[in-house]
Amino acid sequence: MYKTLNVSEKIKMIVSDFDGIFTDNSVYILNENTRLKKLSFKDLMGVAIAVRNDIKVGIISGEKSAEIDYVAEKFALEDIHQGIRNKLPVLLEIQEKYGFNDEEILYIGDDINDIDCLNHVKYAITVEDANYKVKHLPHIQITKAPAGCGAFREIVDNILELKVQQ
């Protein structure tokens, strides 16, 4: 496998924003009561592979959506937080809940409301089409895949490649 990111085999949890990571940041509005967001099966497979390999997956989103509920239910994810404006306290709460140190947790975010979380963790990753302020953080890593097109899977594959080498 071609390694694209500098991650660690010690990572025990991936915490991610949702829109702009699992989605391409588009919202399809069918009518006043119905909106849709497109998800990639590559990323959903990435969640399944992570969970199967004992890597916890959490989501902290500024929005509430049925798509987040779908992913949480499909993969029995426990750490799902929706409608969160200040994400760092939630990330710290998750980290404390499991006793993970800064090398054991990875955060994925794409916009300015993710910057505090990205600055907190050792492994901070964004997508190639993220907000420019996020892409210019000093320690940020950028996936080759854009938002909603396999970026989450790319990260999982990189972590598992290292675990196999152990």
C-alpha positions as CSV (number, residue, x, y, z in Angstrom):
1,M,0.0,0.0,0.0
2,Y,1.1,3.5,-0.7
3,K,1.4,5.3,2.7
4,T,0.0,8.9,2.4
5,L,-0.1,10.0,6.0
6,N,2.2,10.1,9.0
7,V,0.0,8.3,11.6
8,S,0.7,5.8,14.3
9,E,-0.1,2.2,15.0
10,K,-0.9,3.4,18.6
11,I,-4.1,5.2,17.5
12,K,-7.1,3.7,19.3
13,M,-9.7,6.2,18.3
14,I,-10.6,8.4,15.4
15,V,-12.9,11.4,16.1
16,S,-14.2,13.2,13.1
17,D,-16.4,16.0,12.0
18,F,-19.1,14.8,9.7
19,D,-20.0,17.3,7.0
20,G,-17.0,17.9,4.8
21,I,-15.4,14.6,5.9
22,F,-18.0,12.0,5.3
23,T,-20.0,14.2,2.9
24,D,-18.8,16.5,0.1
25,N,-20.3,19.5,1.9
26,S,-23.4,19.4,-0.4
27,V,-27.0,19.4,0.8
28,Y,-29.7,18.4,-1.6
29,I,-33.0,20.1,-0.6
30,L,-36.0,18.3,-2.0
31,N,-38.6,20.3,-0.2
32,E,-39.0,22.2,3.0
33,N,-39.0,19.0,5.1
34,T,-36.5,16.8,3.2
35,R,-32.8,17.2,2.6
36,L,-30.2,14.7,1.5
37,K,-26.5,14.3,1.9
38,K,-24.3,12.0,-0.2
39,L,-22.1,9.5,1.6
40,S,-19.3,7.4,0.1
41,F,-19.3,3.6,0.5
42,K,-15.5,3.9,0.7
43,D,-15.9,5.9,3.9
44,L,-18.6,3.7,5.3
45,M,-16.4,0.7,4.7
46,G,-13.6,2.6,6.5
47,V,-15.8,2.9,9.6
48,A,-16.6,-0.9,9.4
49,I,-12.9,-1.8,9.1
50,A,-11.9,0.5,11.9
51,V,-14.6,-0.9,14.2
52,R,-13.6,-4.5,13.2
53,N,-10.0,-3.7,14.1
54,D,-10.9,-2.3,17.6
55,I,-10.4,1.4,16.6
56,K,-13.2,3.4,18.1
57,V,-14.9,5.9,15.9
58,G,-16.6,9.1,17.2
59,I,-18.3,12.0,15.5
60,I,-18.6,15.6,16.7
61,S,-20.7,17.6,14.4
62,G,-22.0,21.2,14.4
63,E,-25.1,20.0,12.7
64,K,-27.8,17.4,13.4
65,S,-28.7,15.0,10.6
66,A,-30.3,11.8,9.7
67,E,-27.2,10.8,7.9
68,I,-25.2,10.9,11.2
69,D,-27.9,8.9,12.9
70,Y,-27.7,6.3,10.0
71,V,-23.9,5.9,10.4
72,A,-24.1,5.7,14.2
73,E,-26.8,3.0,14.1
74,K,-25.3,1.0,11.3
75,F,-22.0,0.7,13.1
76,A,-23.2,0.9,16.7
77,L,-21.1,3.9,17.4
78,E,-21.3,5.2,20.9
79,D,-19.6,8.6,20.8
80,I,-21.9,10.6,18.5
81,H,-22.4,14.3,19.4
82,Q,-24.5,16.5,17.1
83,G,-25.4,20.2,17.2
84,I,-22.1,21.0,18.9
85,R,-20.7,24.5,18.5
86,N,-17.7,24.3,20.8
87,K,-16.2,20.9,19.9
88,L,-13.0,20.8,22.1
89,P,-14.8,20.2,25.4
90,V,-16.6,17.2,23.9
91,L,-13.3,15.9,22.5
92,L,-11.7,16.2,25.9
93,E,-14.6,14.4,27.5
94,I,-14.3,11.5,25.0
95,Q,-10.5,11.4,25.6
96,E,-11.0,11.3,29.4
97,K,-13.8,8.7,29.1
98,Y,-11.4,6.2,27.6
99,G,-8.2,7.4,29.1
100,F,-6.5,7.9,25.8
101,N,-3.4,10.0,25.6
102,D,-2.7,12.5,22.8
103,E,-1.0,9.8,20.7
104,E,-3.9,7.4,20.8
105,I,-6.6,9.7,19.4
106,L,-6.7,11.2,15.9
107,Y,-9.0,14.1,14.9
108,I,-10.3,14.8,11.4
109,G,-11.8,18.2,10.6
110,D,-12.2,20.5,7.7
111,D,-13.3,23.9,8.8
112,I,-12.7,26.7,11.3
113,N,-15.0,25.1,14.0
114,D,-12.6,22.1,14.1
115,I,-9.3,24.1,14.6
116,D,-9.3,23.8,18.4
117,C,-9.7,20.0,18.2
118,L,-7.1,19.8,15.5
119,N,-4.6,21.8,17.6
120,H,-5.2,19.6,20.6
121,V,-4.3,16.2,19.1
122,K,-0.9,15.0,17.9
123,Y,-2.5,13.5,14.7
124,A,-4.6,16.2,13.0
125,I,-5.9,15.4,9.6
126,T,-8.0,17.3,7.1
127,V,-9.2,16.7,3.5
128,E,-7.6,18.2,0.4
129,D,-10.5,20.6,-0.1
130,A,-10.7,21.9,3.4
131,N,-10.9,25.5,4.5
132,Y,-7.6,27.3,3.9
133,K,-7.1,28.2,7.6
134,V,-7.3,24.5,8.5
135,K,-4.9,23.5,5.7
136,H,-2.3,26.0,6.9
137,L,-2.2,24.7,10.5
138,P,1.5,23.9,11.3
139,H,1.0,20.2,12.1
140,I,-1.9,19.4,9.8
141,Q,-1.8,16.5,7.4
142,I,-3.9,16.4,4.3
143,T,-5.5,13.4,2.7
144,K,-5.2,12.8,-1.0
145,A,-8.9,12.1,-1.2
146,P,-11.4,15.0,-1.1
147,A,-14.3,15.3,1.3
148,G,-16.9,12.6,0.9
149,C,-14.8,10.6,-1.5
150,G,-12.8,8.1,0.6
151,A,-10.7,10.4,2.9
152,F,-11.9,8.6,6.1
153,R,-11.0,5.2,4.4
154,E,-7.6,6.6,3.4
155,I,-6.9,7.4,7.1
156,V,-8.0,4.0,8.4
157,D,-6.0,2.2,5.7
158,N,-2.9,4.1,6.7
159,I,-3.3,3.3,10.4
160,L,-3.9,-0.4,9.7
161,E,-0.9,-0.6,7.4
162,L,1.2,0.3,10.4
163,K,-0.5,-2.2,12.7
164,V,0.2,-5.0,10.2
165,Q,3.9,-4.1,10.2
166,Q,4.0,-4.5,13.9
